[in-house]
Amino acid sequence: MKIKVIQDHLGEGQFPAFPVGTKVEITGDECAEFRHWFPCNLEGHDTYIPESFIDDGVLAREYNPTELVQKMGDILTVREIVNAWLVAENEHGQVGWIPAEAVVSLDDANCTATELAELKKRFGIDKQEEFLKVNANITLKEFAQMLHGRACDFSLTPDELELAKQKGFVVVYGESDDRVEFVGAISAEGHTNPLAKNSPAGILALSGAGELLDEDSITYKEHIKQNRNAIKIFYFSKDGLSWAFETDIPHETFLTYEGGYDEDFADIDCGHSRCVVFALSSLKK
C-alpha cells in the first residue's frame, strides 16, 4: 500500500535492531494515546514497544524502534500496521515507524479536511481490512496474547471478533455470576451453578461441530463420560480467580483483571479470570 505523509514527523533518534529473545523491561504504564504500546528498556535503550511483540518478558520477534523522519508530501510504502502505527519504507529504502495519524492512503490524499479527519481515525487498528490483513497468519497463542490483560468486563472488538471467525478461534469467558460466553467461531451461552464452591460450577460439552450440547441429552452424558470436548467451569474456586476453566481441548489461556492489567500486581492472585481460547478444528468429532 502506498501512503502520503500529511504532517512532518521527526522521530526520536536511531536504534539498533534487537533480536528475538532480547530481555524487555517494561518501565511504565500503557501509553495513554496509543493502546497496547508500553514504555520499555531494551539493552539500555529507552523506547516504546507493542505489547504483542513481547512473550514472557522477552522479544517474540526482531524489533527496531527507529521512527522515520519524514516531511509532508513524502510517499511511503507500508510494510506492516501495528496498533495505529505503521512500519513503512521511504523512497530511499529506509524503513521505520510512523504514526497512522500522520499519513493517508495515496488514493485519498486530496480529500477534504473533514474526510481527512475520518481517514486518520480509520487508518489505525480500527480499520478492519488492514487489521485482518496484518493478522492473517496469527497463531492461537498470539491471539490469546492480544486479549491478555483486558478488564474483566471486556468484549472483543468488531475487528477481533471478525478475526476470530475467520481463523476459527473460540474465546470462552465468564459473564455475570452464572453465565459462560462462547464468542468467535462459535456464538453460544452456557449456564452454571455459582454456589458450587470448591468444585466445578458446571461442565459444558460441545459437539464436534461446535454446538453446545443439552445437559439432559444422551449425547452430552456420553461426552462427559468420555471427557470429549468437555469444559469444566470454576467460579471463585481456582487459584483465587473469579472464573477459571479446565479442558482437554487443545487451547491457550489469558488473564483478565479488575480495571485492566497492572504491571505492579501481575501475579495470578490478582487476576480476575483465566479465560480460554481454542480452535474449532481442535474439537473431537
Stockholm file with secondary structure:
# STOCKHOLM 1.0

chainA/1-285         MKIKVIQDHLGEGQFPAFPVGTKVEITGDECAEFRHWFPCNLEGHDTYIPESFIDDGVLAREYNPTELVQKMGDILTVREIVNAWLVAENEHGQVGWIPAEAVVSLDDANCTATELAELKKRFGIDKQEEFLKVNANITLKEFAQMLHGRACDFSLTPDELELAKQKGFVVVYGESDDRVEFVGAISAEGHTNPLAKNSPAGILALSGAGELLDEDSITYKEHIKQNRNAIKIFYFSKDGLSWAFETDIPHETFLTYEGGYDEDFADIDCGHSRCVVFALSSLKK
#=GR chainA/1-285 SS CEEEECSCBCCSCCCCCBCTTCBCEECSCCCSSSTTEEEEEETTEEEEEEGGGEETTEESSCBCCCBCCBCTTCEEEEEEEETTEEEEECTTSCEEEEEGGGEEEGGGTTCCHHHHHHHHHHTSTTCHHHHHHHTTTCCHHHHHHHHTTCBTTCCCCHHHHHHHHHHTEEEEEEETTTEEEEEESCCEEEECCTTCTTSCSEEEEBCTTSCBCCTTSHHHHHHHHHTCSEEEEEEEEETTEEEEEEESSCEEEEEEETTSCCGGGCSGGGEEEEEEEEEGGGSCC
#=GC SS_cons         CEEEECSCBCCSCCCCCBCTTCBCEECSCCCSSSTTEEEEEETTEEEEEEGGGEETTEESSCBCCCBCCBCTTCEEEEEEEETTEEEEECTTSCEEEEEGGGEEEGGGTTCCHHHHHHHHHHTSTTCHHHHHHHTTTCCHHHHHHHHTTCBTTCCCCHHHHHHHHHHTEEEEEEETTTEEEEEESCCEEEECCTTCTTSCSEEEEBCTTSCBCCTTSHHHHHHHHHTCSEEEEEEEEETTEEEEEEESSCEEEEEEETTSCCGGGCSGGGEEEEEEEEEGGGSCC
//
